[in-house]
Amino acid sequence: MSSHTTARARFTAWLERANLTHAEAASQLGVTRAQVSHVALGTRTPSLSLAARIQQVAGIAATAWVEESKAS
């Protein structure tokens, strides 16, 4: 994906590629289904600890969320 693709878009693409429900992703990330839903829908930016877990599990740089929130 290009560098201008948002972190949220990369996150939802990861969910689709991995064929994960929000509940399954939540289990892998150690958070609630609601937290995954909020991140996927863009209604909340993940906390630093969740961004770090997303980086470990999905390969999306934790800094991408910070860069995205600065741009908006």
Residue pairs with C-beta under 8 A, 6 or more apart in sequence:
1 9
1 10
1 13
6 68
7 60
7 61
7 64
7 65
7 67
7 68
8 39
8 40
8 42
8 68
10 58
10 60
10 64
11 39
11 40
11 54
11 58
11 60
12 40
14 20
14 58
14 59
14 60
15 22
15 25
15 40
18 25
18 58
20 28
22 33
22 36
22 37
22 40
23 33
23 36
25 36
26 32
26 33
26 35
26 36
28 57
29 35
29 36
29 50
29 53
29 54
29 57
30 53
31 50
31 53
35 44
35 46
35 50
38 44
39 45
39 46
39 50
39 54
45 65
45 68
45 69
46 54
46 65
48 62
51 62
51 65
51 66
52 62
54 60
54 62
55 61
55 62
